[in-house]
Amino acid sequence: MSDEILVEAIGGEIIVRLRGTAMKAVYRKGSDPWLTLAQTIEDRDAPMKLSEFRVIAWEAANKKARELGWIV
């Protein structure tokens, strides 16, 4: 499944997408030592529910934030 998840950092945001769908989660870096969910887009034709995607997206976003030194 990891090859189906696309993660990119743009400015102070981390955007997580599910390949081949419109499913997306956007997390923002703030002054707090954690990420804030700013936006989600659901795709009812995606192979998973939004709630399942949000778990995967949260983990992927946190991993990226650690790589960038945004959180420890």
CHARMM internal coordinates of N, CA and C (Angstrom, degrees):
IC EDIT
DIST 1 N 1 CA 1.4628
DIST 1 CA 1 C 1.5271
ANGL 1 N 1 CA 1 C 111.00
DIST 1 C 2 N 1.3327
ANGL 1 CA 1 C 2 N 118.04
DIHE 1 N 1 CA 1 C 2 N -27.45
DIST 2 N 2 CA 1.4585
ANGL 1 C 2 N 2 CA 120.25
DIHE 1 CA 1 C 2 N 2 CA -176.21
DIST 2 CA 2 C 1.5275
ANGL 2 N 2 CA 2 C 112.69
DIHE 1 C 2 N 2 CA 2 C -60.65
DIST 2 C 3 N 1.3378
ANGL 2 CA 2 C 3 N 117.86
DIHE 2 N 2 CA 2 C 3 N -29.54
DIST 3 N 3 CA 1.4596
ANGL 2 C 3 N 3 CA 119.23
DIHE 2 CA 2 C 3 N 3 CA 178.44
DIST 3 CA 3 C 1.5273
ANGL 3 N 3 CA 3 C 111.53
DIHE 2 C 3 N 3 CA 3 C -75.98
DIST 3 C 4 N 1.3294
ANGL 3 CA 3 C 4 N 117.26
DIHE 3 N 3 CA 3 C 4 N -9.74
DIST 4 N 4 CA 1.4648
ANGL 3 C 4 N 4 CA 121.72
DIHE 3 CA 3 C 4 N 4 CA 177.49
DIST 4 CA 4 C 1.5284
ANGL 4 N 4 CA 4 C 111.84
DIHE 3 C 4 N 4 CA 4 C -90.39
DIST 4 C 5 N 1.3292
ANGL 4 CA 4 C 5 N 116.65
DIHE 4 N 4 CA 4 C 5 N -11.45
DIST 5 N 5 CA 1.4652
ANGL 4 C 5 N 5 CA 121.58
DIHE 4 CA 4 C 5 N 5 CA -178.28
DIST 5 CA 5 C 1.5197
ANGL 5 N 5 CA 5 C 109.39
DIHE 4 C 5 N 5 CA 5 C -99.54
DIST 5 C 6 N 1.3065
ANGL 5 CA 5 C 6 N 115.88
DIHE 5 N 5 CA 5 C 6 N 125.62
DIST 6 N 6 CA 1.4684
ANGL 5 C 6 N 6 CA 122.43
DIHE 5 CA 5 C 6 N 6 CA 177.72
DIST 6 CA 6 C 1.5221
ANGL 6 N 6 CA 6 C 108.34
DIHE 5 C 6 N 6 CA 6 C -107.39
DIST 6 C 7 N 1.3247
ANGL 6 CA 6 C 7 N 116.67
DIHE 6 N 6 CA 6 C 7 N 129.95
DIST 7 N 7 CA 1.4650
ANGL 6 C 7 N 7 CA 121.82
DIHE 6 CA 6 C 7 N 7 CA -178.25
DIST 7 CA 7 C 1.5156
ANGL 7 N 7 CA 7 C 108.93
DIHE 6 C 7 N 7 CA 7 C -128.49
DIST 7 C 8 N 1.3278
ANGL 7 CA 7 C 8 N 116.39
DIHE 7 N 7 CA 7 C 8 N 129.49
DIST 8 N 8 CA 1.4640
ANGL 7 C 8 N 8 CA 119.56
DIHE 7 CA 7 C 8 N 8 CA 175.59
DIST 8 CA 8 C 1.5226
ANGL 8 N 8 CA 8 C 109.71
DIHE 7 C 8 N 8 CA 8 C -142.71
DIST 8 C 9 N 1.3158
ANGL 8 CA 8 C 9 N 115.03
DIHE 8 N 8 CA 8 C 9 N 147.49
DIST 9 N 9 CA 1.4585
ANGL 8 C 9 N 9 CA 122.08
DIHE 8 CA 8 C 9 N 9 CA 177.08
DIST 9 CA 9 C 1.5165
ANGL 9 N 9 CA 9 C 107.93
DIHE 8 C 9 N 9 CA 9 C -107.16
DIST 9 C 10 N 1.3176
ANGL 9 CA 9 C 10 N 115.44
DIHE 9 N 9 CA 9 C 10 N 127.80
DIST 10 N 10 CA 1.4622
ANGL 9 C 10 N 10 CA 121.72
DIHE 9 CA 9 C 10 N 10 CA 177.68
DIST 10 CA 10 C 1.5224
ANGL 10 N 10 CA 10 C 106.77
DIHE 9 C 10 N 10 CA 10 C -133.00
DIST 10 C 11 N 1.3282
ANGL 10 CA 10 C 11 N 115.49
DIHE 10 N 10 CA 10 C 11 N 114.75
DIST 11 N 11 CA 1.4613
ANGL 10 C 11 N 11 CA 119.17
DIHE 10 CA 10 C 11 N 11 CA -177.44
DIST 11 CA 11 C 1.5143
ANGL 11 N 11 CA 11 C 109.89
DIHE 10 C 11 N 11 CA 11 C 61.20
DIST 11 C 12 N 1.3083
ANGL 11 CA 11 C 12 N 116.87
DIHE 11 N 11 CA 11 C 12 N -125.37
DIST 12 N 12 CA 1.4604
ANGL 11 C 12 N 12 CA 122.50
DIHE 11 CA 11 C 12 N 12 CA 179.85
DIST 12 CA 12 C 1.5134
ANGL 12 N 12 CA 12 C 112.49
DIHE 11 C 12 N 12 CA 12 C -99.33
DIST 12 C 13 N 1.3370
ANGL 12 CA 12 C 13 N 117.52
DIHE 12 N 12 CA 12 C 13 N 21.16
DIST 13 N 13 CA 1.4587
ANGL 12 C 13 N 13 CA 121.14
DIHE 12 CA 12 C 13 N 13 CA -179.07
DIST 13 CA 13 C 1.5280
ANGL 13 N 13 CA 13 C 111.47
DIHE 12 C 13 N 13 CA 13 C -122.97
DIST 13 C 14 N 1.3101
ANGL 13 CA 13 C 14 N 114.60
DIHE 13 N 13 CA 13 C 14 N 149.43
DIST 14 N 14 CA 1.4513
ANGL 13 C 14 N 14 CA 121.86
DIHE 13 CA 13 C 14 N 14 CA 170.75
DIST 14 CA 14 C 1.5189
ANGL 14 N 14 CA 14 C 106.74
DIHE 13 C 14 N 14 CA 14 C -117.51
DIST 14 C 15 N 1.3138
ANGL 14 CA 14 C 15 N 115.93
DIHE 14 N 14 CA 14 C 15 N 124.13
DIST 15 N 15 CA 1.4571
ANGL 14 C 15 N 15 CA 121.92
DIHE 14 CA 14 C 15 N 15 CA -176.87
DIST 15 CA 15 C 1.5243
ANGL 15 N 15 CA 15 C 108.20
DIHE 14 C 15 N 15 CA 15 C -110.80
DIST 15 C 16 N 1.3194
ANGL 15 CA 15 C 16 N 115.35
DIHE 15 N 15 CA 15 C 16 N 127.38
DIST 16 N 16 CA 1.4656
ANGL 15 C 16 N 16 CA 121.84
DIHE 15 CA 15 C 16 N 16 CA -179.90
DIST 16 CA 16 C 1.5220
ANGL 16 N 16 CA 16 C 107.23
DIHE 15 C 16 N 16 CA 16 C -117.74
DIST 16 C 17 N 1.3343
ANGL 16 CA 16 C 17 N 115.64
DIHE 16 N 16 CA 16 C 17 N 129.45
DIST 17 N 17 CA 1.4658
ANGL 16 C 17 N 17 CA 121.51
DIHE 16 CA 16 C 17 N 17 CA -179.92
DIST 17 CA 17 C 1.5226
ANGL 17 N 17 CA 17 C 109.86
DIHE 16 C 17 N 17 CA 17 C -127.50
DIST 17 C 18 N 1.3285
ANGL 17 CA 17 C 18 N 114.89
DIHE 17 N 17 CA 17 C 18 N 154.44
DIST 18 N 18 CA 1.4558
ANGL 17 C 18 N 18 CA 121.45
DIHE 17 CA 17 C 18 N 18 CA 172.34
DIST 18 CA 18 C 1.5208
ANGL 18 N 18 CA 18 C 106.71
DIHE 17 C 18 N 18 CA 18 C -101.74
DIST 18 C 19 N 1.3264
ANGL 18 CA 18 C 19 N 115.57
DIHE 18 N 18 CA 18 C 19 N 115.42
DIST 19 N 19 CA 1.4681
ANGL 18 C 19 N 19 CA 122.30
DIHE 18 CA 18 C 19 N 19 CA -175.78
DIST 19 CA 19 C 1.5297
ANGL 19 N 19 CA 19 C 111.38
DIHE 18 C 19 N 19 CA 19 C -51.49
DIST 19 C 20 N 1.3342
ANGL 19 CA 19 C 20 N 116.02
DIHE 19 N 19 CA 19 C 20 N 135.81
DIST 20 N 20 CA 1.4495
ANGL 19 C 20 N 20 CA 121.90
DIHE 19 CA 19 C 20 N 20 CA 176.51
DIST 20 CA 20 C 1.5116
ANGL 20 N 20 CA 20 C 115.04
DIHE 19 C 20 N 20 CA 20 C 79.63
DIST 20 C 21 N 1.3383
ANGL 20 CA 20 C 21 N 116.64
DIHE 20 N 20 CA 20 C 21 N 7.57
DIST 21 N 21 CA 1.4671
ANGL 20 C 21 N 21 CA 121.04
DIHE 20 CA 20 C 21 N 21 CA 179.44
DIST 21 CA 21 C 1.5261
ANGL 21 N 21 CA 21 C 109.26
DIHE 20 C 21 N 21 CA 21 C -135.26
DIST 21 C 22 N 1.3222
ANGL 21 CA 21 C 22 N 115.35
DIHE 21 N 21 CA 21 C 22 N 176.36
DIST 22 N 22 CA 1.4620
ANGL 21 C 22 N 22 CA 121.06
DIHE 21 CA 21 C 22 N 22 CA 174.37
DIST 22 CA 22 C 1.5331
ANGL 22 N 22 CA 22 C 111.21
DIHE 21 C 22 N 22 CA 22 C -94.60
DIST 22 C 23 N 1.3357
ANGL 22 CA 22 C 23 N 117.19
DIHE 22 N 22 CA 22 C 23 N 2.31
DIST 23 N 23 CA 1.4613
ANGL 22 C 23 N 23 CA 122.32
DIHE 22 CA 22 C 23 N 23 CA -177.57
DIST 23 CA 23 C 1.5230
ANGL 23 N 23 CA 23 C 109.65
DIHE 22 C 23 N 23 CA 23 C -64.06
DIST 23 C 24 N 1.3472
ANGL 23 CA 23 C 24 N 115.25
DIHE 23 N 23 CA 23 C 24 N 129.53
DIST 24 N 24 CA 1.4683
ANGL 23 C 24 N 24 CA 119.60
DIHE 23 CA 23 C 24 N 24 CA -176.52
DIST 24 CA 24 C 1.5203
ANGL 24 N 24 CA 24 C 110.11
DIHE 23 C 24 N 24 CA 24 C -153.08
DIST 24 C 25 N 1.3360
ANGL 24 CA 24 C 25 N 115.19
DIHE 24 N 24 CA 24 C 25 N 146.10
DIST 25 N 25 CA 1.4588
ANGL 24 C 25 N 25 CA 122.17
DIHE 24 CA 24 C 25 N 25 CA 172.42
DIST 25 CA 25 C 1.5264
ANGL 25 N 25 CA 25 C 107.86
DIHE 24 C 25 N 25 CA 25 C -133.64
DIST 25 C 26 N 1.3162
ANGL 25 CA 25 C 26 N 115.23
DIHE 25 N 25 CA 25 C 26 N 135.42
DIST 26 N 26 CA 1.4654
ANGL 25 C 26 N 26 CA 120.88
DIHE 25 CA 25 C 26 N 26 CA 179.76
DIST 26 CA 26 C 1.5270
ANGL 26 N 26 CA 26 C 108.02
DIHE 25 C 26 N 26 CA 26 C -118.69
DIST 26 C 27 N 1.3181
ANGL 26 CA 26 C 27 N 115.08
DIHE 26 N 26 CA 26 C 27 N 126.45
DIST 27 N 27 CA 1.4648
ANGL 26 C 27 N 27 CA 122.09
DIHE 26 CA 26 C 27 N 27 CA 178.56
DIST 27 CA 27 C 1.5172
ANGL 27 N 27 CA 27 C 108.61
DIHE 26 C 27 N 27 CA 27 C -115.29
DIST 27 C 28 N 1.3230
ANGL 27 CA 27 C 28 N 116.42
DIHE 27 N 27 CA 27 C 28 N 143.16
DIST 28 N 28 CA 1.4685
ANGL 27 C 28 N 28 CA 121.22
DIHE 27 CA 27 C 28 N 28 CA -179.92
DIST 28 CA 28 C 1.5124
ANGL 28 N 28 CA 28 C 111.21
DIHE 27 C 28 N 28 CA 28 C -114.65
DIST 28 C 29 N 1.3179
ANGL 28 CA 28 C 29 N 112.81
DIHE 28 N 28 CA 28 C 29 N 144.50
DIST 29 N 29 CA 1.4642
ANGL 28 C 29 N 29 CA 120.98
DIHE 28 CA 28 C 29 N 29 CA 172.28
DIST 29 CA 29 C 1.5219
ANGL 29 N 29 CA 29 C 106.26
DIHE 28 C 29 N 29 CA 29 C -85.91
DIST 29 C 30 N 1.3028
ANGL 29 CA 29 C 30 N 115.53
DIHE 29 N 29 CA 29 C 30 N 128.41
DIST 30 N 30 CA 1.4552
ANGL 29 C 30 N 30 CA 119.83
DIHE 29 CA 29 C 30 N 30 CA 178.35
DIST 30 CA 30 C 1.5120
ANGL 30 N 30 CA 30 C 110.47
DIHE 29 C 30 N 30 CA 30 C -121.38
DIST 30 C 31 N 1.3054
ANGL 30 CA 30 C 31 N 116.01
DIHE 30 N 30 CA 30 C 31 N -162.15
DIST 31 N 31 CA 1.4601
ANGL 30 C 31 N 31 CA 120.19
DIHE 30 CA 30 C 31 N 31 CA 178.02
DIST 31 CA 31 C 1.5257
ANGL 31 N 31 CA 31 C 111.47
DIHE 30 C 31 N 31 CA 31 C -79.72
DIST 31 C 32 N 1.3412
ANGL 31 CA 31 C 32 N 116.59
DIHE 31 N 31 CA 31 C 32 N -15.95
DIST 32 N 32 CA 1.4627
ANGL 31 C 32 N 32 CA 121.07
DIHE 31 CA 31 C 32 N 32 CA 177.30
DIST 32 CA 32 C 1.5278
ANGL 32 N 32 CA 32 C 109.52
DIHE 31 C 32 N 32 CA 32 C -79.38
DIST 32 C 33 N 1.3116
ANGL 32 CA 32 C 33 N 117.35
DIHE 32 N 32 CA 32 C 33 N 158.99
DIST 33 N 33 CA 1.4738
ANGL 32 C 33 N 33 CA 119.66
DIHE 32 CA 32 C 33 N 33 CA -179.42
DIST 33 CA 33 C 1.5319
ANGL 33 N 33 CA 33 C 113.17
DIHE 32 C 33 N 33 CA 33 C -83.52
DIST 33 C 34 N 1.3094
ANGL 33 CA 33 C 34 N 117.97
DIHE 33 N 33 CA 33 C 34 N 35.79
DIST 34 N 34 CA 1.4624
ANGL 33 C 34 N 34 CA 122.74
DIHE 33 CA 33 C 34 N 34 CA 175.94
DIST 34 CA 34 C 1.5199
ANGL 34 N 34 CA 34 C 109.22
DIHE 33 C 34 N 34 CA 34 C -149.81
DIST 34 C 35 N 1.3099
ANGL 34 CA 34 C 35 N 115.61
DIHE 34 N 34 CA 34 C 35 N 167.34
DIST 35 N 35 CA 1.4580
ANGL 34 C 35 N 35 CA 121.59
DIHE 34 CA 34 C 35 N 35 CA 179.25
DIST 35 CA 35 C 1.5214
ANGL 35 N 35 CA 35 C 110.02
DIHE 34 C 35 N 35 CA 35 C -87.95
DIST 35 C 36 N 1.3207
ANGL 35 CA 35 C 36 N 115.04
DIHE 35 N 35 CA 35 C 36 N 151.90
DIST 36 N 36 CA 1.4544
ANGL 35 C 36 N 36 CA 121.80
DIHE 35 CA 35 C 36 N 36 CA 176.91
DIST 36 CA 36 C 1.5230
ANGL 36 N 36 CA 36 C 108.70
DIHE 35 C 36 N 36 CA 36 C -116.94
DIST 36 C 37 N 1.3291
ANGL 36 CA 36 C 37 N 116.40
DIHE 36 N 36 CA 36 C 37 N 130.75
DIST 37 N 37 CA 1.4536
ANGL 36 C 37 N 37 CA 120.19
DIHE 36 CA 36 C 37 N 37 CA 176.24
DIST 37 CA 37 C 1.5197
ANGL 37 N 37 CA 37 C 108.68
DIHE 36 C 37 N 37 CA 37 C -72.03
DIST 37 C 38 N 1.3280
ANGL 37 CA 37 C 38 N 116.61
DIHE 37 N 37 CA 37 C 38 N 120.28
DIST 38 N 38 CA 1.4597
ANGL 37 C 38 N 38 CA 121.43
DIHE 37 CA 37 C 38 N 38 CA -176.94
DIST 38 CA 38 C 1.5278
ANGL 38 N 38 CA 38 C 112.28
DIHE 37 C 38 N 38 CA 38 C -100.52
DIST 38 C 39 N 1.3448
ANGL 38 CA 38 C 39 N 116.67
DIHE 38 N 38 CA 38 C 39 N -31.28
DIST 39 N 39 CA 1.4554
ANGL 38 C 39 N 39 CA 119.31
DIHE 38 CA 38 C 39 N 39 CA -175.19
DIST 39 CA 39 C 1.5223
ANGL 39 N 39 CA 39 C 110.23
DIHE 38 C 39 N 39 CA 39 C -161.63
DIST 39 C 40 N 1.3275
ANGL 39 CA 39 C 40 N 116.11
DIHE 39 N 39 CA 39 C 40 N 144.88
DIST 40 N 40 CA 1.4599
ANGL 39 C 40 N 40 CA 120.99
DIHE 39 CA 39 C 40 N 40 CA 168.98
DIST 40 CA 40 C 1.5170
ANGL 40 N 40 CA 40 C 107.92
DIHE 39 C 40 N 40 CA 40 C -133.41
DIST 40 C 41 N 1.3075
ANGL 40 CA 40 C 41 N 115.41
DIHE 40 N 40 CA 40 C 41 N 145.95
DIST 41 N 41 CA 1.4584
ANGL 40 C 41 N 41 CA 121.54
DIHE 40 CA 40 C 41 N 41 CA 174.91
DIST 41 CA 41 C 1.5167
ANGL 41 N 41 CA 41 C 106.63
DIHE 40 C 41 N 41 CA 41 C -126.04
DIST 41 C 42 N 1.3181
ANGL 41 CA 41 C 42 N 115.41
DIHE 41 N 41 CA 41 C 42 N 125.63
DIST 42 N 42 CA 1.4619
ANGL 41 C 42 N 42 CA 121.38
DIHE 41 CA 41 C 42 N 42 CA -179.27
DIST 42 CA 42 C 1.5219
ANGL 42 N 42 CA 42 C 110.42
DIHE 41 C 42 N 42 CA 42 C -94.82
DIST 42 C 43 N 1.3014
ANGL 42 CA 42 C 43 N 115.92
DIHE 42 N 42 CA 42 C 43 N 146.45
DIST 43 N 43 CA 1.4595
ANGL 42 C 43 N 43 CA 122.89
DIHE 42 CA 42 C 43 N 43 CA 173.96
DIST 43 CA 43 C 1.5234
ANGL 43 N 43 CA 43 C 106.00
DIHE 42 C 43 N 43 CA 43 C -125.23
DIST 43 C 44 N 1.3057
ANGL 43 CA 43 C 44 N 116.81
DIHE 43 N 43 CA 43 C 44 N 106.17
DIST 44 N 44 CA 1.4671
ANGL 43 C 44 N 44 CA 120.98
DIHE 43 CA 43 C 44 N 44 CA -175.71
DIST 44 CA 44 C 1.5242
ANGL 44 N 44 CA 44 C 112.68
DIHE 43 C 44 N 44 CA 44 C -65.42
DIST 44 C 45 N 1.3354
ANGL 44 CA 44 C 45 N 117.13
DIHE 44 N 44 CA 44 C 45 N -15.79
DIST 45 N 45 CA 1.4578
ANGL 44 C 45 N 45 CA 120.73
DIHE 44 CA 44 C 45 N 45 CA 177.44
DIST 45 CA 45 C 1.5256
ANGL 45 N 45 CA 45 C 112.66
DIHE 44 C 45 N 45 CA 45 C -92.67
DIST 45 C 46 N 1.3244
ANGL 45 CA 45 C 46 N 116.87
DIHE 45 N 45 CA 45 C 46 N 0.40
DIST 46 N 46 CA 1.4699
ANGL 45 C 46 N 46 CA 121.25
DIHE 45 CA 45 C 46 N 46 CA -179.83
DIST 46 CA 46 C 1.5243
ANGL 46 N 46 CA 46 C 109.94
DIHE 45 C 46 N 46 CA 46 C -69.10
DIST 46 C 47 N 1.3295
ANGL 46 CA 46 C 47 N 117.08
DIHE 46 N 46 CA 46 C 47 N 155.81
DIST 47 N 47 CA 1.4643
ANGL 46 C 47 N 47 CA 120.70
DIHE 46 CA 46 C 47 N 47 CA -177.93
DIST 47 CA 47 C 1.5291
ANGL 47 N 47 CA 47 C 114.48
DIHE 46 C 47 N 47 CA 47 C -76.11
DIST 47 C 48 N 1.3294
ANGL 47 CA 47 C 48 N 118.01
DIHE 47 N 47 CA 47 C 48 N 6.87
DIST 48 N 48 CA 1.4638
ANGL 47 C 48 N 48 CA 121.15
DIHE 47 CA 47 C 48 N 48 CA 176.84
DIST 48 CA 48 C 1.5202
ANGL 48 N 48 CA 48 C 109.56
DIHE 47 C 48 N 48 CA 48 C -146.13
DIST 48 C 49 N 1.3197
ANGL 48 CA 48 C 49 N 115.16
DIHE 48 N 48 CA 48 C 49 N 161.69
DIST 49 N 49 CA 1.4571
ANGL 48 C 49 N 49 CA 121.24
DIHE 48 CA 48 C 49 N 49 CA 177.76
DIST 49 CA 49 C 1.5230
ANGL 49 N 49 CA 49 C 109.18
DIHE 48 C 49 N 49 CA 49 C -76.43
DIST 49 C 50 N 1.3309
ANGL 49 CA 49 C 50 N 116.04
DIHE 49 N 49 CA 49 C 50 N 157.91
DIST 50 N 50 CA 1.4635
ANGL 49 C 50 N 50 CA 120.86
DIHE 49 CA 49 C 50 N 50 CA 178.30
DIST 50 CA 50 C 1.5264
ANGL 50 N 50 CA 50 C 110.67
DIHE 49 C 50 N 50 CA 50 C -58.53
DIST 50 C 51 N 1.3146
ANGL 50 CA 50 C 51 N 117.50
DIHE 50 N 50 CA 50 C 51 N -39.72
DIST 51 N 51 CA 1.4725
ANGL 50 C 51 N 51 CA 120.05
DIHE 50 CA 50 C 51 N 51 CA -179.17
DIST 51 CA 51 C 1.5310
ANGL 51 N 51 CA 51 C 111.46
DIHE 50 C 51 N 51 CA 51 C -62.17
DIST 51 C 52 N 1.3181
ANGL 51 CA 51 C 52 N 117.58
DIHE 51 N 51 CA 51 C 52 N -38.10
DIST 52 N 52 CA 1.4636
ANGL 51 C 52 N 52 CA 121.36
DIHE 51 CA 51 C 52 N 52 CA 177.27
DIST 52 CA 52 C 1.5250
ANGL 52 N 52 CA 52 C 110.82
DIHE 51 C 52 N 52 CA 52 C -67.92
DIST 52 C 53 N 1.3300
ANGL 52 CA 52 C 53 N 115.97
DIHE 52 N 52 CA 52 C 53 N -42.62
DIST 53 N 53 CA 1.4597
ANGL 52 C 53 N 53 CA 120.59
DIHE 52 CA 52 C 53 N 53 CA 179.04
DIST 53 CA 53 C 1.5246
ANGL 53 N 53 CA 53 C 110.92
DIHE 52 C 53 N 53 CA 53 C -62.74
DIST 53 C 54 N 1.3211
ANGL 53 CA 53 C 54 N 116.84
DIHE 53 N 53 CA 53 C 54 N -40.57
DIST 54 N 54 CA 1.4660
ANGL 53 C 54 N 54 CA 119.58
DIHE 53 CA 53 C 54 N 54 CA -178.18
DIST 54 CA 54 C 1.5299
ANGL 54 N 54 CA 54 C 112.00
DIHE 53 C 54 N 54 CA 54 C -61.91
DIST 54 C 55 N 1.3210
ANGL 54 CA 54 C 55 N 118.08
DIHE 54 N 54 CA 54 C 55 N -34.54
DIST 55 N 55 CA 1.4737
ANGL 54 C 55 N 55 CA 120.96
DIHE 54 CA 54 C 55 N 55 CA 176.77
DIST 55 CA 55 C 1.5258
ANGL 55 N 55 CA 55 C 109.84
DIHE 54 C 55 N 55 CA 55 C -64.71
DIST 55 C 56 N 1.3210
ANGL 55 CA 55 C 56 N 116.12
DIHE 55 N 55 CA 55 C 56 N -48.26
DIST 56 N 56 CA 1.4695
ANGL 55 C 56 N 56 CA 121.64
DIHE 55 CA 55 C 56 N 56 CA 179.96
DIST 56 CA 56 C 1.5276
ANGL 56 N 56 CA 56 C 110.41
DIHE 55 C 56 N 56 CA 56 C -64.14
DIST 56 C 57 N 1.3324
ANGL 56 CA 56 C 57 N 115.91
DIHE 56 N 56 CA 56 C 57 N -43.22
DIST 57 N 57 CA 1.4723
ANGL 56 C 57 N 57 CA 120.80
DIHE 56 CA 56 C 57 N 57 CA -178.45
DIST 57 CA 57 C 1.5267
ANGL 57 N 57 CA 57 C 110.79
DIHE 56 C 57 N 57 CA 57 C -64.49
DIST 57 C 58 N 1.3234
ANGL 57 CA 57 C 58 N 117.52
DIHE 57 N 57 CA 57 C 58 N -40.76
DIST 58 N 58 CA 1.4669
ANGL 57 C 58 N 58 CA 121.32
DIHE 57 CA 57 C 58 N 58 CA 179.15
DIST 58 CA 58 C 1.5280
ANGL 58 N 58 CA 58 C 110.70
DIHE 57 C 58 N 58 CA 58 C -60.73
DIST 58 C 59 N 1.3348
ANGL 58 CA 58 C 59 N 115.80
DIHE 58 N 58 CA 58 C 59 N -45.13
DIST 59 N 59 CA 1.4643
ANGL 58 C 59 N 59 CA 119.87
DIHE 58 CA 58 C 59 N 59 CA 178.98
DIST 59 CA 59 C 1.5278
ANGL 59 N 59 CA 59 C 111.35
DIHE 58 C 59 N 59 CA 59 C -63.93
DIST 59 C 60 N 1.3253
ANGL 59 CA 59 C 60 N 116.99
DIHE 59 N 59 CA 59 C 60 N -42.95
DIST 60 N 60 CA 1.4654
ANGL 59 C 60 N 60 CA 121.29
DIHE 59 CA 59 C 60 N 60 CA -179.79
DIST 60 CA 60 C 1.5238
ANGL 60 N 60 CA 60 C 111.27
DIHE 59 C 60 N 60 CA 60 C -66.13
DIST 60 C 61 N 1.3207
ANGL 60 CA 60 C 61 N 117.08
DIHE 60 N 60 CA 60 C 61 N -41.12
DIST 61 N 61 CA 1.4675
ANGL 60 C 61 N 61 CA 121.28
DIHE 60 CA 60 C 61 N 61 CA 179.93
DIST 61 CA 61 C 1.5208
ANGL 61 N 61 CA 61 C 111.03
DIHE 60 C 61 N 61 CA 61 C -66.05
DIST 61 C 62 N 1.3273
ANGL 61 CA 61 C 62 N 117.00
DIHE 61 N 61 CA 61 C 62 N -41.45
DIST 62 N 62 CA 1.4657
ANGL 61 C 62 N 62 CA 120.23
DIHE 61 CA 61 C 62 N 62 CA 178.63
DIST 62 CA 62 C 1.5205
ANGL 62 N 62 CA 62 C 111.47
DIHE 61 C 62 N 62 CA 62 C -65.86
DIST 62 C 63 N 1.3204
ANGL 62 CA 62 C 63 N 117.08
DIHE 62 N 62 CA 62 C 63 N -38.87
DIST 63 N 63 CA 1.4682
ANGL 62 C 63 N 63 CA 120.48
DIHE 62 CA 62 C 63 N 63 CA 176.92
DIST 63 CA 63 C 1.5251
ANGL 63 N 63 CA 63 C 109.99
DIHE 62 C 63 N 63 CA 63 C -61.08
DIST 63 C 64 N 1.3318
ANGL 63 CA 63 C 64 N 116.72
DIHE 63 N 63 CA 63 C 64 N -45.67
DIST 64 N 64 CA 1.4686
ANGL 63 C 64 N 64 CA 121.36
DIHE 63 CA 63 C 64 N 64 CA 179.39
DIST 64 CA 64 C 1.5316
ANGL 64 N 64 CA 64 C 110.24
DIHE 63 C 64 N 64 CA 64 C -63.81
DIST 64 C 65 N 1.3194
ANGL 64 CA 64 C 65 N 117.39
DIHE 64 N 64 CA 64 C 65 N -42.21
DIST 65 N 65 CA 1.4694
ANGL 64 C 65 N 65 CA 121.21
DIHE 64 CA 64 C 65 N 65 CA 179.74
DIST 65 CA 65 C 1.5239
ANGL 65 N 65 CA 65 C 111.04
DIHE 64 C 65 N 65 CA 65 C -61.83
DIST 65 C 66 N 1.3283
ANGL 65 CA 65 C 66 N 117.66
DIHE 65 N 65 CA 65 C 66 N -37.90
DIST 66 N 66 CA 1.4714
ANGL 65 C 66 N 66 CA 120.79
DIHE 65 CA 65 C 66 N 66 CA 176.82
DIST 66 CA 66 C 1.5281
ANGL 66 N 66 CA 66 C 110.58
DIHE 65 C 66 N 66 CA 66 C -66.39
DIST 66 C 67 N 1.3438
ANGL 66 CA 66 C 67 N 116.22
DIHE 66 N 66 CA 66 C 67 N -42.66
DIST 67 N 67 CA 1.4699
ANGL 66 C 67 N 67 CA 119.92
DIHE 66 CA 66 C 67 N 67 CA 177.44
DIST 67 CA 67 C 1.5226
ANGL 67 N 67 CA 67 C 111.46
DIHE 66 C 67 N 67 CA 67 C -59.10
DIST 67 C 68 N 1.3257
ANGL 67 CA 67 C 68 N 116.49
DIHE 67 N 67 CA 67 C 68 N -35.79
DIST 68 N 68 CA 1.4633
ANGL 67 C 68 N 68 CA 121.58
DIHE 67 CA 67 C 68 N 68 CA -178.89
DIST 68 CA 68 C 1.5226
ANGL 68 N 68 CA 68 C 112.79
DIHE 67 C 68 N 68 CA 68 C -83.65
DIST 68 C 69 N 1.3328
ANGL 68 CA 68 C 69 N 117.22
DIHE 68 N 68 CA 68 C 69 N -7.68
DIST 69 N 69 CA 1.4665
ANGL 68 C 69 N 69 CA 120.90
DIHE 68 CA 68 C 69 N 69 CA -179.26
DIST 69 CA 69 C 1.5078
ANGL 69 N 69 CA 69 C 113.29
DIHE 68 C 69 N 69 CA 69 C 79.83
DIST 69 C 70 N 1.3325
ANGL 69 CA 69 C 70 N 117.25
DIHE 69 N 69 CA 69 C 70 N 15.83
DIST 70 N 70 CA 1.4619
ANGL 69 C 70 N 70 CA 120.43
DIHE 69 CA 69 C 70 N 70 CA 179.67
DIST 70 CA 70 C 1.5285
ANGL 70 N 70 CA 70 C 110.89
DIHE 69 C 70 N 70 CA 70 C -74.61
DIST 70 C 71 N 1.3380
ANGL 70 CA 70 C 71 N 116.48
DIHE 70 N 70 CA 70 C 71 N -35.29
DIST 71 N 71 CA 1.4594
ANGL 70 C 71 N 71 CA 121.50
DIHE 70 CA 70 C 71 N 71 CA 178.29
DIST 71 CA 71 C 1.5298
ANGL 71 N 71 CA 71 C 107.95
DIHE 70 C 71 N 71 CA 71 C -135.98
DIST 71 C 72 N 1.3387
ANGL 71 CA 71 C 72 N 115.43
DIHE 71 N 71 CA 71 C 72 N 163.45
DIST 72 N 72 CA 1.4620
ANGL 71 C 72 N 72 CA 120.15
DIHE 71 CA 71 C 72 N 72 CA 178.44
DIST 72 CA 72 C 1.5085
ANGL 72 N 72 CA 72 C 111.43
DIHE 71 C 72 N 72 CA 72 C -115.66
END
COOR INIT
IC SEED 1 N 1 CA 1 C
IC BUILD
